[in-house]
Amino acid sequence: LEMLYGWPIFDYIEYAQHRFRTRKSRWRGYENSLDETLDPSLQTMDNMCFSSQYYFVTALGGVGICMIFLSLTIILRANYSPFNDVFAPALVLFILFTALTILKATGKAVEVWDIW
């Protein structure tokens, strides 16, 4: 594409790597410095600099969508109604508690092991 259309792709990737290495915060998504020359729909993706953080978030979103699809498929095939289940509110509270605990634990692990 670079030779065919004259788009400086290699230079852009090098510049994105430079921006990722010289970021001000640990998580690149927290920074608000968007490139105004790009289309607004591409600015947030450009903000992640095609870094390991970008691919992590993309993979996590993809896995999350697959898990939602799988769970809805199981619920529909089993003719299960969570509104008729007595245990469902307790299960929801347990899932929220577990998610918050994992969020705090991973936040501490990131600081201790100096990831990203």
C-alpha positions as CSV (number, residue, x, y, z in Angstrom):
1,L,0.0,0.0,0.0
2,E,2.9,2.3,0.7
3,M,4.3,2.0,-2.7
4,L,1.0,1.8,-4.5
5,Y,-0.9,4.7,-2.9
6,G,2.0,6.6,-1.2
7,W,0.6,6.1,2.3
8,P,3.5,6.3,4.8
9,I,2.4,3.2,6.8
10,F,5.8,2.3,8.1
11,D,6.4,5.9,9.4
12,Y,3.0,5.9,11.0
13,I,3.7,2.6,12.8
14,E,7.1,3.9,14.0
15,Y,5.4,7.1,15.3
16,A,2.8,5.0,17.1
17,Q,5.4,2.9,18.8
18,H,7.2,6.1,19.8
19,R,4.0,7.6,21.3
20,F,3.4,4.3,23.2
21,R,6.9,4.3,24.6
22,T,6.7,7.9,25.7
23,R,3.2,7.9,27.2
24,K,2.5,9.8,30.3
25,S,0.1,7.3,32.0
26,R,0.5,3.5,32.5
27,W,-2.7,2.8,30.5
28,R,-2.7,4.4,27.1
29,G,-6.5,4.6,27.0
30,Y,-6.5,7.1,29.8
31,E,-4.7,9.8,27.8
32,N,-6.9,12.3,26.1
33,S,-4.4,13.5,23.4
34,L,-6.3,12.6,20.2
35,D,-5.0,13.3,16.7
36,E,-7.4,15.9,15.2
37,T,-6.2,15.2,11.6
38,L,-7.9,11.8,11.6
39,D,-11.5,11.0,11.1
40,P,-13.3,11.2,14.5
41,S,-14.3,7.5,14.3
42,L,-10.6,6.5,14.1
43,Q,-9.2,8.8,16.8
44,T,-9.7,6.5,19.8
45,M,-8.2,3.6,17.9
46,D,-5.2,5.7,17.0
47,N,-4.9,6.8,20.6
48,M,-4.1,3.2,21.6
49,C,-1.2,3.2,19.1
50,F,-1.7,-0.4,17.9
51,S,0.1,-1.4,21.1
52,S,-0.1,-4.6,23.2
53,Q,-2.8,-2.8,25.2
54,Y,-4.9,-2.3,22.0
55,Y,-4.7,-6.0,21.1
56,F,-5.5,-7.0,24.7
57,V,-8.7,-4.8,24.7
58,T,-9.7,-6.1,21.3
59,A,-9.2,-9.7,22.3
60,L,-11.0,-9.2,25.6
61,G,-14.0,-7.6,23.7
62,G,-14.1,-10.4,21.2
63,V,-14.0,-13.1,23.9
64,G,-16.7,-11.2,25.8
65,I,-19.0,-11.1,22.8
66,C,-18.5,-14.9,22.3
67,M,-19.3,-15.6,25.9
68,I,-22.5,-13.6,25.8
69,F,-23.5,-15.3,22.6
70,L,-22.8,-18.7,24.1
71,S,-24.6,-18.0,27.3
72,L,-27.7,-16.7,25.5
73,T,-27.7,-19.8,23.3
74,I,-27.6,-22.0,26.3
75,I,-30.4,-20.1,28.0
76,L,-32.6,-20.2,24.9
77,R,-32.0,-23.9,24.2
78,A,-32.7,-24.9,27.8
79,N,-35.9,-22.8,27.9
80,Y,-34.5,-21.2,31.1
81,S,-36.0,-18.0,32.5
82,P,-33.7,-16.2,34.9
83,F,-36.8,-14.2,36.2
84,N,-38.4,-17.4,37.6
85,D,-35.2,-18.5,39.3
86,V,-35.0,-17.9,43.1
87,F,-31.2,-18.2,43.1
88,A,-30.6,-15.7,40.2
89,P,-30.3,-12.5,42.4
90,A,-27.7,-14.2,44.6
91,L,-25.8,-15.4,41.5
92,V,-25.8,-11.9,40.0
93,L,-24.4,-10.5,43.3
94,F,-21.7,-13.2,43.4
95,I,-20.7,-12.5,39.8
96,L,-20.4,-8.7,40.5
97,F,-18.4,-9.3,43.7
98,T,-16.1,-11.7,41.9
99,A,-15.6,-9.3,39.0
100,L,-14.8,-6.4,41.3
101,T,-12.4,-8.5,43.3
102,I,-10.6,-9.6,40.1
103,L,-10.4,-6.0,38.9
104,K,-8.7,-4.9,42.1
105,A,-6.4,-7.9,42.2
106,T,-5.3,-7.4,38.6
107,G,-4.8,-3.7,39.3
108,K,-2.4,-4.5,42.1
109,A,-0.7,-7.2,40.1
110,V,0.0,-4.7,37.3
111,E,1.6,-2.3,39.7
112,V,3.7,-5.0,41.5
113,W,4.9,-6.7,38.3
114,D,5.3,-3.5,36.4
115,I,3.2,-4.7,33.4
116,W,2.7,-2.1,30.7
